[in-house]
Amino acid sequence: MSGSTPMRSGKERAAELSEAEIAVHWREEGYFQPSSRFIGQANLSDPSVRERFSEAHFPECFREYADLLTWDHYWQTTLDSSKPPFYNWFVGGRLNVCYNCVDRHLPKHKNKAALIFVGEPEEDAPQSITYQELYVRVNEVAALLQEFAGLKTGDRVTIHMPMVPELPITMLACARLGVVHSVVFGGFSGESCGRRIADSGSQVLITTDGYYRSGKLLDHKANADLAVKTAAEEGQKVEKVLIWRRFPNGRSATSTPMVEGRDYVINDLLTKYRGRRVAPVSQPAEAPLFLMYTSGTTGRPKGCQHSSGGYLAYVAGTSKFVQDIHPEDVYWCLADIGWITGHSYIVYGPLALGATSVIYEGVPTFPDPGRPWRIAERLDVNIFHTSPTSIRMLRKVGPEEPAKYHYHFKHMTTVGEPIEPEAWKWYYHSVGKDEAVIVDTWWQTETGGFLCSTLPALDRMKPGSAGPGVPGIYPVILDENGQEVPPGSNKAGNICIRNPWPGLMQTIWRDPDRFVKQYFSRYNKDPKSKDWHDWPYFAGDGALLAPDGYYRILGRIDDVINVAGHRLGTKEIESACLTVPEVAEAAVVPVVDELRGRLPEVYVSLKPGVTASPSAIQEKVVHAIEVEIGKIARPRSVQIVSDMPKTRSGKIMRRVLAAISNTMDVGDVTTLANPDVVEQIRTAVQGKEKKAARSGPEDIKAFGQEH
Ligand code: WTA
């Protein structure tokens, strides 16, 4: 890889990359077996599932998932694939997602907790919301959205809320009416939210006055004002802002003034809707349920559009068989509902199965690293789900903590980033107390639900490997020329899914061309083909396939950085830097971080004649990133350079900067327009003394290549 020369095409260089000796920072690990106790109670312990979901039975195998739902009108055609890569599942079927997650559980489970809310202040007792109570609240909110906010089936509404029970209540109320929700992660800035409001065409914004994070009460209402302003600048007027209160009894958590005629407190309005019921709107299976914006290779986030029937069937099926959720379980996923993991595996999957899902407001290490284990003990949580970053952090600050508490997990999930075997083993031995099975689930916002994972009662676990494709998913690793990379070849390539599945997003909101281009054009040889076999789904991750059929995910091969399991686009961060008037050019690259996986590092060059001090510029750049995107995108550092390394055609060589930031070999730079600048930047970042170059991880090596 390092010997590549800029004379060659991007394709050739990338091909060399997949043939490169793999910097396998982790060696092949031994297996761990699920316990017989786990197997004895598992939802899925019949090995015939592999046969039932084999290609010979595709697509009819997904009938099993659809049959977990209650349909108003049963569907006729399992899959309509006549217009690939646009697919319709369970065609002719009608259902309501809210009905499936709430109403249908009432006869058996009305008195059981659907949600348990744990606020961050530890002195506040957890609040249980039974299915009956959820039903009542969702109906009242649905009535309000319909009558007061004037929302109709098919309208979009943006929800910018933290981890409070009113968030799933609002989502379910939307689903009841067939209103398409677009939830924006609470940690994103008002500006970010505003851009998503504009793209989705939402006239209503639903938010919260404030919430707790690391012991502080944050004023969230202030973000709403910025969001409305940004949306207006982009041509979208927000008619109403509906605000939930964090505290009962009328206490406000914000000091930001209300805007007369635009802002309304939901809790106050709700008194008018007490006891109201709204009939669930029967929706076609393919009606959109929600949009979830995610970062890609361009500056603008894209709205992944998910369906009602296919999506719900897929998350219900995978929650049942991969998460092993039974109605009597207490399930706790620490992800944020503002990301896809929270949508699929805090709200829709668990509730479709009638489970109890825990919602925790705060950070796991507040007020100390024993907090998650106290919550688990108190609520008797038995299924636990989190990210490698949380695992690494909890391990760093309190490796002995889990042993102090008497909880028992039967099952644990890791998601969002590759997990190193060391962290996996701590999770297994210390958090899981050698009792719990672990599933390492690989998937994406676009995919609705899991793609690769072991089946918890059927497969052995292997630290650092996600596992084979889950039932009905047929992955493949393709090289640069579209050739299959065979198992055990020890070559990295691009992981793709050969077939459609019910959880796959339907399209990018208002941009079907980009949907085709981004995910399917890469390996499609005949754009006119009407056969789904010709349209492999290109995930954008590098991966390796071991002889046992287990996939190891190496990370993104595009301009996306995975910071603590959160997906951030480098182009979005670069646009934020360019809002600083002194900045002429900006380039953002990923750097390896021990705890959070990757962090962004920013390089900027300045316009001529700038007199401000370097530290003032650095501060401005960091501030701009926080304002435009949010604190999660804070860079490790901001490097001010005299010039960017560039090709003769003027393209910034981000891969050279990424190599410098990660102390890797910069490769041959002699053909750059300005080769001297490379050494200048290297000494500025790494110091005068030349450090030995490391062979870095695959995603960093791939960064800045053309694909
Ligand atoms: C990464 C989160 C390794 C991957 C569900 C993917 C993972 C991106 C894993 C999607 C895993 C997710 N092992 N890497 N188990 N799970 N990823 O859209 O790079 O926020 O493309 O969805 O996270 O992030 P997203």
Residues whose N, C-alpha, C, O or C-beta is under 5 A from the ligand:
A	BS01	WTA	T414 V415 G416 E417 P418 D440 T441 W442 W443 Q444 T445 A466 A539 D541 I553 G555 R556 G565 R567
